[in-house]
Amino acid sequence: MILVGSNLAETMPPALRHLTELRENGGKLIVVDPRRTRTAEQADLHLAPRPGTDLALALGMLHLVVAEGRVDEEFVAARTTGWEDARAGAMSHWPEQVERITGVSVPELREAVALFCGAENAMVLTARGPEQQSKGTDTVGAWINLCLATGRAGRPLNGYGCLTGQGNGQGGREHGQKADQLPGYRKLDDPAARAHVAAVWGVARSRCRDPDGARTSSSTRSAARCGPCSSWGPTRSSPPRAPRTSRDASARSTSSPSPTSCSPRPPNSPTSSCR
């Protein structure tokens, strides 16, 4: 597993056990982080690129995948589009250049590629570190392209995934942690949603206020009345989302930083994406 820009040991400690189990079962962990974090201390290989150079690092690894003949040509031909553009972006980032940009040595780059490609199952997980950069979209796209080029998609225990920044951030929002929403993403200005949540929380309807501060009228309370319930399921302020459909993966080209800097992506330039 390659863990990019996440310090699980401090942001979501319970999840760290999965990495511990991975290593106990013979797996290898690569952590990409400029800092020597508690998570990085547990890694078999810690890559410490200069801040803001994650894109060059990912492209450098993809370069080695191509140069060393590790591309899953059959998978790329059958399951992806845009490979030639992605390949061209990677081939402009040879190992010595990437070492100058990122500070990660060529031997470390080669070891990371060998570990990732030599494993039966391999994944890349990114977090806020690479995502919240001027080239965050391109950077994540480059890591996805690394997974696609090696055929690490559509199979169990393989492929790409993303992590939230803090433990149960998504769960907190689901439960109404956001100040502008009620639990379950219900809207504050929906009288029915407010009445439903009030019933679940045991709050008297007479205490419910409209967003403008006015008390909910008795007629509104009558129309919005619902019985007590123990879950968020019976009523929602908006229809449930349709399930996502599976699509074939698609490698996309990534913009290339200059050898001396990683400047913001110019307007209207293509971004990386997985189709």
C-alpha positions as MATLAB code, in Angstrom:
seq = 'MILVGSNLAETMPPALRHLTELRENGGKLIVVDPRRTRTAEQADLHLAPRPGTDLALALGMLHLVVAEGRVDEEFVAARTTGWEDARAGAMSHWPEQVERITGVSVPELREAVALFCGAENAMVLTARGPEQQSKGTDTVGAWINLCLATGRAGRPLNGYGCLTGQGNGQGGREHGQKADQLPGYRKLDDPAARAHVAAVWGVARSRCRDPDGARTSSSTRSAARCGPCSSWGPTRSSPPRAPRTSRDASARSTSSPSPTSCSPRPPNSPTSSCR';
ca = [
       0.000    0.000    0.000;
       1.138    3.505   -0.863;
      -0.254    6.049    1.596;
       0.115    9.600    0.268;
      -0.224   12.628    2.536;
      -2.013   11.031    5.477;
      -0.980   10.637    9.111;
      -3.448    7.946   10.206;
      -1.706    7.390   13.515;
      -2.825   10.818   14.717;
      -5.876   11.745   12.614;
      -7.753    8.435   12.825;
      -5.923    6.015   15.145;
      -8.471    3.159   14.919;
      -7.762    2.856   11.192;
      -4.075    2.326   11.888;
      -4.754   -1.280   12.858;
      -5.410   -2.082    9.189;
      -1.881   -1.014    8.326;
      -0.541   -2.999   11.266;
      -2.392   -6.093   10.066;
      -1.105   -5.496    6.549;
       2.486   -5.650    7.704;
       1.864   -8.553   10.094;
       0.571  -10.532    7.109;
       3.682   -9.870    5.060;
       2.515   -6.764    3.230;
       4.579   -3.647    2.662;
       3.708   -0.048    3.463;
       5.061    2.998    1.627;
       4.292    6.380    3.205;
       4.700    9.590    1.196;
       4.984   12.570    3.541;
       7.536   15.385    3.898;
       7.402   14.880    7.671;
       8.631   11.966    9.728;
       5.207   11.300   11.274;
       4.152    8.487   13.591;
       2.621    6.812   10.543;
       5.808    7.225    8.509;
       7.760    5.580   11.314;
       5.812    2.376   10.691;
       6.496    2.329    6.956;
       8.785   -0.121    5.209;
       9.713    2.781    2.957;
       9.237    6.462    3.778;
       9.424    8.843    0.808;
       9.826   12.454    1.947;
       9.361   14.738   -1.071;
       9.690   18.488   -0.759;
       6.296   20.072   -0.023;
       4.302   20.637   -3.211;
       6.226   18.160   -5.387;
       3.895   15.152   -5.096;
       2.947   15.390   -8.781;
       6.535   15.049   -9.930;
       6.991   12.064   -7.610;
       3.961   10.231   -9.018;
       5.027   10.955  -12.598;
       8.537    9.758  -11.804;
       7.216    6.449  -10.548;
       5.049    6.071  -13.646;
       8.129    6.809  -15.774;
       9.941    3.889  -14.160;
       6.910    1.635  -14.636;
       7.102    2.345  -18.377;
      10.896    2.248  -18.650;
      11.158   -1.060  -16.774;
       8.433   -2.746  -18.833;
       5.978   -3.050  -15.952;
       2.921   -1.685  -17.803;
      -0.063   -4.053  -18.028;
      -0.470   -3.520  -21.762;
      -3.524   -5.760  -22.060;
      -5.384   -3.929  -19.297;
      -4.438   -0.501  -20.638;
      -5.593   -1.370  -24.155;
      -8.899   -2.887  -23.047;
      -9.888   -0.716  -20.116;
      -8.444    2.779  -20.518;
      -8.298    5.757  -22.869;
      -5.763    8.555  -23.113;
      -2.790    6.352  -22.295;
      -0.470    7.940  -24.853;
      -0.917   11.397  -23.313;
      -0.413   10.044  -19.798;
       2.673    8.157  -20.938;
       4.147   11.257  -22.563;
       3.723   13.248  -19.353;
       5.488   10.544  -17.375;
       8.374   10.112  -19.801;
       9.358   13.756  -19.344;
      10.075   12.984  -15.667;
      13.133   10.767  -15.672;
      14.453    9.630  -12.262;
      17.364   12.056  -11.960;
      15.121   15.014  -12.748;
      12.537   13.845  -10.214;
      15.277   13.545   -7.598;
      16.266   17.181   -8.222;
      12.649   18.355   -7.939;
      11.460   16.249   -4.996;
      14.588   15.384   -3.054;
      13.618   11.682   -3.202;
      16.640    9.695   -4.347;
      16.667    7.534   -7.459;
      17.273    4.320   -5.437;
      14.216    5.141   -3.294;
      12.114    5.697   -6.416;
      13.205    2.375   -7.872;
      12.532    0.565   -4.589;
       9.030    2.053   -4.369;
       8.180    0.932   -7.906;
       9.597   -2.544   -7.274;
       7.525   -2.952   -4.104;
       4.338   -1.676   -5.730;
       4.635   -3.691   -8.928;
       6.017   -6.822   -7.270;
       3.078   -7.291   -4.911;
       0.144   -9.504   -5.823;
      -2.238   -6.835   -4.510;
      -1.452   -3.124   -4.278;
      -3.348    0.071   -3.567;
      -2.744    3.822   -3.498;
      -4.591    5.930   -0.930;
      -4.358    9.725   -1.064;
      -5.486   12.242    1.542;
      -5.461   16.011    2.040;
      -1.678   16.256    1.589;
      -1.556   15.889   -2.226;
      -5.140   16.997   -2.823;
      -5.007   20.503   -1.350;
      -2.273   21.807   -3.606;
      -2.380   24.069   -6.662;
      -2.056   20.931   -8.792;
      -4.120   18.681   -6.547;
      -6.371   17.358   -9.325;
      -3.406   16.544  -11.564;
      -1.553   14.938   -8.668;
      -4.390   12.599   -7.749;
      -4.855   11.826  -11.447;
      -1.187   10.857  -11.698;
      -1.507    8.398   -8.800;
      -4.640    6.964  -10.427;
      -2.718    6.604  -13.690;
      -0.049    4.648  -11.828;
      -2.747    2.205  -10.691;
      -4.266    1.972  -14.172;
      -0.953    1.472  -15.955;
      -0.185   -1.504  -13.711;
      -3.681   -3.004  -14.020;
      -4.557   -2.216  -10.407;
      -8.245   -1.538  -10.951;
     -11.411   -3.601  -10.898;
      -9.932   -6.311   -8.681;
     -10.309   -6.854   -4.925;
      -7.561   -5.383   -2.738;
      -6.216   -3.330   -5.627;
      -6.616    0.143   -7.066;
      -7.057    3.689   -5.847;
      -8.915    5.202   -2.896;
      -9.033    8.464   -0.949;
      -9.076    9.129    2.786;
     -10.778   11.921    4.669;
      -8.544   14.246    6.627;
      -9.805   13.482   10.134;
     -11.382   10.474   11.799;
     -15.121   10.176   10.993;
     -15.352   13.579    9.326;
     -17.964   12.184    6.956;
     -19.882   10.548    9.784;
     -19.929   13.797   11.728;
     -21.484   15.606    8.788;
     -24.066   12.848    8.397;
     -25.124   13.463   12.000;
     -25.580   17.206   11.624;
     -22.144   18.435   12.578;
     -22.281   21.073    9.833;
     -23.748   24.343   11.095;
     -25.720   24.962    7.903;
     -27.455   21.563    7.757;
     -29.485   19.162    9.843;
     -28.597   15.458   10.105;
     -28.830   13.451    6.928;
     -28.089   16.561    4.821;
     -31.565   17.952    5.523;
     -32.011   21.628    4.778;
     -32.474   24.116    7.589;
     -35.147   26.019    5.643;
     -37.325   22.910    5.164;
     -40.113   22.955    7.824;
     -40.765   19.236    7.403;
     -37.083   18.446    7.919;
     -36.921   20.577   11.068;
     -40.069   18.989   12.458;
     -38.753   15.495   11.782;
     -35.407   16.137   13.464;
     -37.173   17.822   16.386;
     -39.262   14.676   16.876;
     -36.172   12.454   16.825;
     -34.329   14.708   19.253;
     -37.330   15.097   21.538;
     -37.526   18.861   21.038;
     -40.994   20.421   21.333;
     -42.243   21.709   17.989;
     -43.159   24.995   19.665;
     -39.437   25.611   20.165;
     -38.594   25.167   16.469;
     -37.615   28.370   14.714;
     -37.522   29.259   11.030;
     -34.057   30.162    9.701;
     -35.048   33.850    9.974;
     -35.651   33.406   13.711;
     -39.464   33.276   13.672;
     -41.282   30.552   15.549;
     -42.718   27.741   13.426;
     -46.435   28.410   13.044;
     -49.006   25.983   14.328;
     -50.298   25.372   10.776;
     -46.787   24.529    9.601;
     -46.252   22.267   12.593;
     -49.482   20.464   11.809;
     -48.572   19.969    8.161;
     -45.043   18.878    9.009;
     -45.996   16.574   11.902;
     -44.507   13.102   11.852;
     -44.417   10.381   14.435;
     -41.386    9.471   16.499;
     -38.854    7.283   14.780;
     -35.460    5.825   15.594;
     -33.685    6.436   12.295;
     -33.243    9.084    9.641;
     -34.897    6.950    6.977;
     -38.629    7.788    6.927;
     -38.317   11.351    5.664;
     -35.652   13.178    3.715;
     -35.508   16.730    2.481;
     -34.384   15.540   -0.943;
     -34.714   12.272   -2.906;
     -32.001    9.690   -2.301;
     -29.167    9.752   -4.767;
     -29.227    7.247   -7.587;
     -26.584    4.522   -7.264;
     -23.402    5.121   -9.161;
     -22.762    3.071  -12.235;
     -19.489    1.339  -12.966;
     -17.509    2.617  -15.869;
     -14.288    1.535  -17.458;
     -11.258    3.258  -16.035;
      -9.568    5.915  -18.107;
      -5.999    7.118  -17.915;
      -5.683   10.816  -18.465;
      -2.688   13.032  -19.140;
      -1.286   15.114  -16.318;
       0.278   18.527  -16.688;
       3.995   18.558  -16.045;
       5.714   20.924  -13.618;
       8.927   22.591  -14.688;
      12.177   21.086  -13.407;
      12.606   23.995  -10.978;
       9.096   24.700   -9.733;
       5.515   23.528   -9.468;
       3.539   26.548  -10.609;
      -0.298   26.646  -10.577;
      -2.006   24.916  -13.480;
      -2.743   27.426  -16.258;
      -6.404   28.239  -17.056;
      -8.265   25.811  -19.311;
      -5.503   23.224  -19.142;
      -6.574   19.559  -19.057;
      -6.951   17.842  -15.735;
      -6.462   14.247  -14.782;
      -9.519   12.094  -14.289;
     -10.613    8.500  -14.077;
     -13.577    7.839  -16.319;
];
